[in-house]
Amino acid sequence: MKYYFILGNNTALAIAELNALLNLKNPQLLALDFLMAEIEEEINPEKIISRLGGTIKIGLIRDILTKGASQNQINEVAIKIAANRQKKSDPGKFNFGFSVYGDGEFNKKDLGIKIKNYFSSQQLSSRFVISRERTLSSVVITQNKLLKRGVEIVGLKKDGQVFIGETLAVQPFKDLSLRDFGRPARDDLSGMLPPKLAMAMINLAQLNSDEDIIIDPFCGSGTLINEAALMGYKNLFGSDISKRAIDDTYTNFSWLKDLYKIENVKLKLAVRNVLALSKFIKSESVDDIITEPFLGPQRGMINFASVISELENLYSGAIKEFRKVLKTGGKVVMVWPSFYGQRAISPSYEGFEIMNLLPENLKTSPLLQSSLSPRANPIYSRSGQKVFREIVVLKKK
């Protein structure tokens, strides 16, 4: 079955996360935000998207029209998709919308009229959901019940072909917003890891089971701890040099545990220096380390040469400790900061190898280069940020 994935702003990271979760075989990046992949076994889009940080929509490609396809052919496919979906939908007015990806254009007005006329001929009430943008957002799709009592039809033109599909699941934006901005303990001054990034980092670890022992030795306010618990991982350890960070982690975890009725999680928290990690964690006992270390000062005048040197020393020392406590084959998923216009941070990672995260056929795709670091690792950034995050996955040799 051919599935499509509508990607968020950080294209390379979204693809790396999907690859880690679904082991993609020769996927096609048809546009900066549109990935198509053949997946042999049917997947559960709602379940999968609930644990993806970088994917906005998941859908099925229903038809691929060859070069020279007319608007009437496109309309016929769209009507068929809408009609089939209506038969499975809840009763009531049927809402439908159309999103266009890539550079090609579609006559959405004509398509909307044809679908509406079809439903009228069937004595069925329908409404064409439109937007000022070329694509319908997750918010518009959810508010207009296009997944429960309607359909979003998606179209893309590429190299003379027309790809047409229907969306099956969208990112749970309300939950993500709540976990980001609704958590009780926030430290805006020090900065906080976004839940979407935490989810992606956990997926990149490709954990073996929900019993894996996971530690975050720079746990901050506990975002990684929370997201790992929400994904069902049961053995979690968080530490930080700051007592306030540990208190915030405990507060946020207690809030999340009550909110989502999380049970059977063994969480240990401690105020500890990462450079002494092996003194309080048993040798070769940890399956995975997933963490965002201190990224350096975020405000004021910054001496970048000095900051980069200090961070390299901190990260090198931390990675040395990680090697002592990790099992052979265990992974470290961590953030290395990237300062605009400055040399890349290069800590020592002796005893580890940097893992390739992208499908082989996409490594050199021109569409990905702007979201990759010079080391070909995914970059995570949000609008207005001065420090980009390079996502690095190390595997213990």
Summary of the structure (lengths in Angstrom):
residues: 397
radius of gyration: 23.1
end to end distance: 36.5
largest distance: 74.5
contacts: 1301
relative contact order: 0.12
helix: 35%
strand: 28%
